[in-house]
Amino acid sequence: MKINKIAIVGGGTAGWLVANHLGKALKGDKSASITLIESLDIPTIGVGEGTVPMMRDTLQHFGISEAEFISRCDATFKQSIKFENWLDKDRHGDNNFYHHLFDYPFPMGEDLTNYWLNKAATSTYSQTVSFQEAVCENNLSPKHITDPEYAGQTTYAYHLDAKKFAKLLAENATQNFDVSHVICNVTDVQLNKTGGISSLITDNFGELEFDFYIDCSGFSSYLLGNKLGVKFIEQSSKLLIDRAITVQVPTNGKESLKPYTRAVAHQAGWIWDIPLPHRRGVGFVYASSYMSYEEALQKLSHYVGPDIESLTTREIPMQVGYRERFWQDNCVAIGLSQGFVEPLEATAILVTDFCAQHLAERFPRDREVLADLAKRFNDNVSYAWSKVIDFVQLHYYLSDRVDSAFWQDVKNEQMLSEDLRNKLLRWKYFSPKSTDFTSKYEVFDIENYLYVLYGMKFLTRPQQLNSVEEDKMAEIEAKVKQHAEYLSAELTEQRELIDKIKQYGLTAI
């Protein structure tokens, strides 16, 4: 009845994140063993190069040095997602944009949203509530080299090389958490009488028996979907994007590094543009019902420039949705084997990290508790996925672009969940409050919604302010502006800091 031998099937970012989370949780338990089984014949997707601030806590939890991570993974700092041309060009101008910043939008603990609404938008929402937009627009780093690891002057995450990141995680798991790494192909699965997995059949090592199995096999969902038959719940009726063409664009290693991901809208989707020290990761995301592959490739070529002819492009089909269950008997799926939506808000690594942490915090060591933990995990993760779908949909629904059939069709209110429709109705009269987000499993919370809603010019009826409140809010706004000017003068340009970290490390004097 004991669960001692654990198998993770699949490597990449997902597999090695799980290995580190579980290895850390079970460290010191001599009866537990973790084996990651990886096939060299199955390439990883390797395009998830944007993270969210939660990743800093994760890396610190694993005991990985931030300076080593930055050097080994060609990482750069990410402080925002800059959404460009998501609004109508005639109404809002060419190259209109807004920032979804990572700093909390409540300066000095105060909510300035109603104050900003009463000002009839004389400045952008993000400029009013945060000094971080100025830092981003000046291509500045979020910290000084003398700041401690994983701490800074602003809230930040990272851009990174996904393959190098997986290699660093693998080294950490095997060296510090005693995770075994086995290279072979899983060719079949033996099931037990309860509907779970009893063993794996491999090409190099024959039959391998474990007590618990974690499916990190990617889109194939080889264990949970293929062998255990857990159905996939399509969400393509809610999110129309189903293709991406990716390309890695070399740079000269000297140009200014933007401290944000660009998300540039086009006629049938958007383009991600992620800056690393010596290349850009670019992905043209589109809905194939509204644009052909040939047209998408042509538009990507126009965006990247003539050099694309010498570069390798890769088309990635996107099956949007998630499994009906994520944990069945003694098998859990994490990563792409669990579900997928377009990477508009760095959702892939975010949900993977969230689920791996969730599993590790109460990992079952006895079969008696499997059913209870499985139900808890399935309920919580299903809720999280539904809210991820809501938040990604919000970006399209709020757009006032009508220049193509795609942008007209994504504004169909019937595509939204009842919960999101109710919130949008409420937010016409009252700005969002923390009480609108009642679960700890909200992957995206009030701060995320505020930046997107008011970056997209959502109309909320202002509540009246008295003169005392208005004066107080105006004083806070002035302090935000003053601090933005201070940081703009004090912080180092991002490339300069990245180069110094690689040379000297952090906390250098």
TORSE-763559 format. One record per residue (C-alpha): residue in one letter; z, y, x. Coordinates in steps of 0.5 Angstrom, whole numbers, plus 500, padded with zeros to 3 digits. Each point is the difference from the previous one (the first is absolute). Last residue first. Layout:
BEGIN
AZYX...
***
This chain:
BEGIN
I491592561A497493497T503498493L493496499G496496505Y497504507Q493498500K498497493I505505497K496506504D493498497I503499493L503507501E494504502R496496495Q504503494E500507502T508502502L505503495E503506501A495506498S498496493L507498500Y503507499E494502495A502494496H507502500Q499507498K495498494V506495498K505505501A496505495E499494495I508500500E501507499A494500494M504494497K507504500D496506497E497496495E507497498V503507499S495503497N500494494L494495500Q496498494Q497493500P493500503R495495496T498495504L492500502F498495505K496504506M499494504G505502506Y505501494L499493498V499497506Y506503504L505499494Y498493499N502498507E506504500I502496494D499493502F495496503V502492501E505501494Y504494501K506503500S499501492T501506496F494505502D500505494T507502502S498503506K497505497P493502499S498507497F501501492Y495502495K494497502W504495504R502496494L493499498L498497507K507496500N498497494R493498502L503497506D504496496E495498496S495497506L494504501M493498498Q500502493E501507503N492500503K500505505V497495505D494500496Q498507501W501500508F496493500A494503496S499506505D502507500V505500496R506502505D506502496S505495504L506498496Y498493498Y497499507H507501504L504497494Q497493501V503499507F507502497D499495494I497495504V506500505K505500494S497494498W501497506A507502501Y502497493S496493502V504501507N507500496D499495495N497495505F506501505R505499494K497494497A499497507L507501502D503497494A495494500L501499508V508500499E501493500R495499506D505502505R499505506P496505495F498507504R504506497E499506504A494496503L496500494H500507498Q499502507A494496500C498503493F501507502D496499507T494497496V500505495L500506505I495497505A495499494T501506496A498506505E500505495L492499498P500493503E496497494V504495496F502493503G504494498Q505494502S495497505L499507503G507500502I506496498A499493496V507496499C500492500N506496498D499500493Q496505498W500507503F495506499R499498492E494503496R496502507Y498507501G494504499V494503503Q495495503M497505506P494498503I500502507E493502504R500501507T497505505T499499507L498507504S493502503E497502494I506504498D499505506P496504495G506503496V506497497Y499503493H493500500S500492502L506499495K495503495Q494496502L505494500A502501493E493501497E498493503Y506497497S498502494M505506496Y503500493S501492498S501499508A506505499Y502503507V504501506F497502507G505498505V500504507G505498506R500506505R500498507H503502507P507502498L500498493P498504494I499497493D494502495W500497493I494501496W500501492G497497494A494501496Q497507501H504501506A508502502V502501507A507496501R502503507T506497503Y505505504P502502506K493502502L499499508S497506504E494497504K501497507G499493499N493500500T499497493P498493498V498499492Q503493497V496498494T502498493I496499494A504499494R499497493D504499493I502507498L500500492L508500499K502498493S495495498S500497507Q507498499E499493500I506495500F499495505K503493497V505495504G496494502L505497505K495498505N495506499G504506498L507498503L498497506Y493502502S501507497S493501502F500508501G505499506S504494502C507503500D503494496I507499501Y502493500F507497499D503493502F495498506E496494501L494500505E494494499G495500506F501504506N493503502D497500493T505501495I503497494L506504497S506497497S504500494I498505496G503502493G498497493T507497499K497493502N497502507L494503502Q496498507V495506502D494499504T496503506V505505503N496502506C504500507I504505505V507499499H505506502S508498499V504506498D506501505F502507497N500504507Q494497504T496497494A501505495N499506505E494497503A497499493L502507498L496503506K494495499A500502492F500508502K494499505K496497495A502505495D499506505L504506497H501506496Y508501499A505503496Y504507499T505504497T501507504Q504502506G500493503A504493500Y497493501E502501508P505506501D497507501T499502507I492499500H500505494K498497493P495501494S494501504L496506499N493500497N500507498E499498493C505494500V506505503A498505494E500495495Q507498503F504506498S501497493V501502493T496506499Q494498505S500493496Y499504493T494504503S501508499T500505495A500494495A502504494K506502503N504496494L497493502W503502507Y507501497N500494496T498496506L505503505D505494499E506502505G503495505M499505506P493499499F498495494P493497502Y502495504D496500507F494495500L495504497H494499495H496506502Y495503496F493502501N494504498N494499504D495504496G504504495H505499494R496501494D493498502K502495505D504496495L506497503W501493504N496504506E505499505F506496500K504501506I505494501S506502504Q505500506K496495504F502499507T495497505A501492502D495497506C504494498R503499507S502507502I503502493F504493499E503501507A502507499E503498493S504494503I500494496G507498498F497497493H504504496Q497506504L493498498T502499493D504507499R494503503M495496496M503503494P497507501V493497498T495496504G492501501E496495504G499495495V493498503G501494503I497495495T503494505P495495502I500493498D498495506L506501504S505497495E507502500I506496498L507504501T506496500I507502499S506496501A507500497S506495502K502505506D501506495G501505506K494504497L498498493A499508497K497502506G495494501L499501492H498507501N496499507A496494497V498504493L497505504W497495505G496497494A498506496T498504507G495494502G503493500G499495494V504494498I508502501A504493500I507500499K504494502N508500498I500500492K506496498M499495494
***
